[in-house]
Amino acid sequence: MENLARVAGSSVRMIAVDMDGTLLGADGTVSAGTRAALLAAERAGVHLVVATGRRHSYAMRQLRGLGLRESHTLISSNGTVTRTLGAELLERNLMQRSTAQWLCGHVEEFRNALVVTFDRVGPDGDDTRGALVVEQLDELHASIGKWMQANEPYIAHVRPIELALTAEQPIQMMLCGTVERMRRAEARLLEHPGVSAVGVGEQEHAHEGAEIALHRTEYPERNLSIVDILPAGCSKGTALQRQAERCGVAMREVLAIGDNWNDVPMLQIAGRAVLMANAPQPLHLVARQRGWQLGGHHAEDGAAAAIEAALRG
């Protein structure tokens, strides 16, 4: 993109920022200060990339109304799908139907915590019921009740869940529950050589020829963990690198800001990385080992401070 201007006194031409725990404050919205920082970056010619574990439609609930150009990028479902904020599809990765069906059986013990996601985004950026499919509801309401309520218009209850896979390929599967239970689920998945773990520090497992990549997000203060199950090769880092290439931006000119394990791939690939202060403590150790900067807290506009510092050079 020829209109990407170098920021005066800085080498940052692209800023990639996570949503929950980073861009969003403690109330789950973008603060006035963070919005001002995003708009300042836009005026300076920086291309903005929001990289989130949320699917496109759910992410846009918070991004609409910020006044950002629709040409900026939204990487959703942890790197499985890339669109512009205006809903133009740039890239999508689908999970093989046979692999998804096998996974439903492989995680038998955890089926009551399983959500299957399909990409059904329309031209308006919204999707439809059936974009999310669950087999059982009680466990998910107990662990992610607010999310279930917010997404009720998009959830289909299908039993057995394999029936939802007969006509459509998913982009993502997700397990949600306590930290201890999700660690067990992750270990169960990793028993198979076709499954690799991405961005989990010392516990990272890379299996040659893997078909599935696991991405972990943890919120210890809520005793909540999410294990995202994606097609192999999908991550925020991979999607960010491809988008930078489309825009003609070198990775050394990219600033990445995140707060959780699923952000590790983009933090380690970017030229500059900022880890939010509210990140899990074990991730702080990873940040020190890898030379990432420690930023502020998401409840105190930490992402805005990181963006403003980058603009100052």
Summary of the structure (lengths in Angstrom):
residues: 313
radius of gyration: 18.5
end to end distance: 21.8
largest distance: 57.5
contacts: 1117
relative contact order: 0.18
helix: 42%
strand: 22%
